[in-house]
Amino acid sequence: MTQPAVISLTEYQPREFAAATIPPELGEALWRNFGRQVAVEFPSPKTARRWRLTGQGWAGYIPLSPELHLLLQPKAPLANLFGMLEYAYRLDLQTLPGLMQSESLPEFFERLAHVLARRVLDRLRQGLYRAYLPRQERLAVVRGRLDGPQVARAPWSVALPCQFEEHTTDVADNQILLYTLWLLARVVQRADVRRAVLGAVRALHGPVSLRPVSAAECVGRLYHRLNEDYQPLHALCRFFLEQLGPGHRPGERHMLPFLVDMARLFELFVAAWLGDHLPPPWRVKPQERMTAGEVQFQIDLVLYDAATGQPRAVLDTKYKLADKPSNPDIYQIVAYAKAKQVREALLVYPAPLAQPLDARWDDIRVRSVVFDTGAALAAAGELFLAQVMFA
């Protein structure tokens, strides 16, 4: 099997290619389906008859065709990207030898898929989690209890309307695993990973129904003695479900891209890092929804004094290249601060600014702070925390 040609892009760094490098129909598909991830300029006099592609703050892999793939590289070192993913999705990668030493994002993705498949197969050998689900069905003999009103409405029916509970493996805990692995079977390429993923899919399919599952279903689930080992599995599933995108090519077997939204990852990472490292009595609340008049909005992070329950600061993550904070970003964070009635408003950037901000709007202090994703994360985190803390 011929290996596809791979075009590599780094975030926000434009690259040019000869017109023959990308067939026009694939360039149009890239522009139509992945315009948010990649800015596409078609060959024209303006571009000297060349393609000009610029990554737009995403990392991942887009298979345009079996012959041509697009690799989107992050600005941050891969080790830092993996560390951010570990924090954001609670993946505990340190317990998985080799993952953090992956030499590319596709390799990391495949290794992580292999981990999920092997862990699901281990759970299958132990037996899948079961739960009691209520059911209603017409049966030849009574099971559970009869549905009296239905019997009264159709007394001539020989099938008895019964209400009962069924002890089944066809529950959401297992459906999340099956759907995620089913998607992964359309993505993974390495032979050993593909065997493991398909083996897990075949073993799950039958006792478990295949239905579409969203990443949101992996969050806030109830775990107890019988299913506590599902929690890390669902964390892995959440990661994959958030990164896998729809394929644009028709056919029985679509090639799915996986795409990490670096802005979203940065927001999740900063929230998780603060949650782990804030000293008492501080705590952070992510994604707080508010309504001001008829306007609804969502604040990335709100810093609270846990002792009093009072908000003390609002934070907004800005994953972008900039010399200084833009006026719209400043107006936005000031509005958040006024809505929460706090005097500290912080704009969080992933790299140092040429013109940092420390100014006052009325009685609100607005500052730019940095969690440098290009530096060692532990050291960058200490500097970030020192900036966030205030008297």
Buried (B, 14 or more C-beta within 10 A) or exposed (E): EEEBEEBEBBBEEEBEBEBEBBBEEBBEBBBEBBEEBBBBBBBEEEBEEBBBBBBBBBBBBBBBBEEBBBBBBBBBBBEBBBBBBBBBBBBEBEEBEEBBEBEEBBBBBBBBBBBBBBBBBEBBEEEBBBBEEEEEBEEEEEBBEBBEEBEEEEEEEEEBBBBBEBEBBBBBBBBBBBBBBBBBBEBBBBEEBBEBBBBBBEBBEEBBBBEEBEBEBBEEEEEEEEBEEBEBBBBBBBBBBBBBBEBBBEEEEBBBBBBBBBBBBBBBBBBBBBBEBBEEEBBBEBEBEBEEEEEEEEBBBBBBBEEEEEBBBBBBBBBBEBEBBEEEBBEBBBBBBBBBEBBBBBBBBBBEBEEBBEEEBEEBBBBBBBBBBBBEBEEBBEBBBEBBEEE
